[in-house]
Amino acid sequence: MSNGYAVVDVETTGLSPGQHHRVSEVAVVHLDASGRRVDEWCTLVNPRRDLGAQHVHGISAADARRAPEFAGIAGELAARLSGRVLVAHNLSFDLRFLRAEFARLGHELFAEGLCTMNLAGRYLGATSRSLAACCEVAGVPMGTAHSALHDARASAGLLARCLDRVGDVEPVRLTVPRTLNAFAVQRSHPHGAEQHFLSKLVRLLPRVETASGDEYLDVLDRALVDRHLTLEEQEELLEVARALDLGLPQVMELHRGYLAALADAAWEDGRVTADEEADLRLVASLLGVDVAGLLGQLSGSA
């Protein structure tokens, strides 16, 4: 029997801990067994490396420098997770980073948990995988995207809507000694959401047939939010695919479907602007997808 739920969100310096990326912010929202929010906690984390896509997560270098390293918050975080069912939106992403951070300190995180991305599709009728789209369908308030505390609160709201459908799940088993005088550091400035074409369309993208496919594409959404894929990000996406047991043919099929879904979303208002077409062409080249026929249709429709 668990003590309730620990809903988690992490902001990170990149897409995969296998490429030495780290947690830069973590939030935990506690719900009791009935779904009532009883506590919350959040802190920035000094990753001791560059912060990655700061324009996406909005964490400043100055804030990161005054934040504790993961070792300084590990005991507090472990205490907040242990004995509770772990929950996150695209749980596999957050769990990979948390396991890697605790492993660096010599501790193993034993957890399975619940994924609100999957729950919202199964029980709330959400046809898109993004947190914002799931919250819109469920009538859950959505704060600032890519803020760990706001995203954890939103995921907690989705979980509360689903709790009467959730069965028994093994709670987290993790013991790390608490650090004396542990402290949390918050952001000094709020972070505004992205407004460009791709970030808007991502909210409309439909789910795919498999949970691992959705989990991979959710990470791809994060990678493409700036309409750019560095060589490092490409390697990170390969790490994510391997972690999800996706082979290259499956990944390429997901890429083709992803681009087609983006095009469908762009056509939803009945027209495709020149800027939208340019973005779609760019995404096609980044994903290594041959879409000559699709782009021909775009040229004829714009």
WOGI-V195364 format. One line per field, one symbol per residue. ss: DSSP state (H for helix, E for strand, C for the rest). burial: I if it has 9 or more other C-alpha atoms within 8 Angstrom, else O. A space follows every 50 residues. Layout:
ss=???
burial=???
//
This chain:
ss=CCCCEEEEEEEECCCCHHHCCCEEEEEEEEECCCCCEEEEEEEECCCCCC CCCHHHHCCCHHHHHCCCCHHHHHHHHHHHHCCCEEEECCHHHHHHHHHH HHHHCCCCCECCCEEHHHHHHHHCCCCECCHHHHHHHHCCCCCCCCCHHH HHHHHHHHHHHHHHHCCCCCCCECCCCCCCCCCCCCCCCCCCCCCCHHHH HHCCCECCCCHHHHHHHHHHHHHHCCCCCCHHHHHHHHHHHHHCCCCHHH HHHHHHHHHHHHHHHHHHHCCCCHHHHHHHHHHHHHHCCCCHHHHHHHHH HC
burial=OIIIIIIIIIIIIIIIIOOOIIIIIIIIIIIIOOIOIOOOOIIIIIIOOO IOOIOIIIIOOOIIOOIIIIOIIIIIOIIOIIIIIIIIIIIOIIOIIIII IIIOOOIOIOIIIIIIIIIIIOOIOIOIIIIIIIIIIIOIOIOIIIIIII IIIIIIIIIIIIIOOOOOOIIIIIIIOIIOOIOIIOOOOOIOOOOOOIII IIIIIOOOOOOOIIIIIIIIIOIIIOIOIOOOIIIIIOIIIIOOOIOOOO IIOIIIOIIIIIIOIIIOOOIIOOOIIOIIIIIIIIOOIOOOOOIOOIOO OI
//
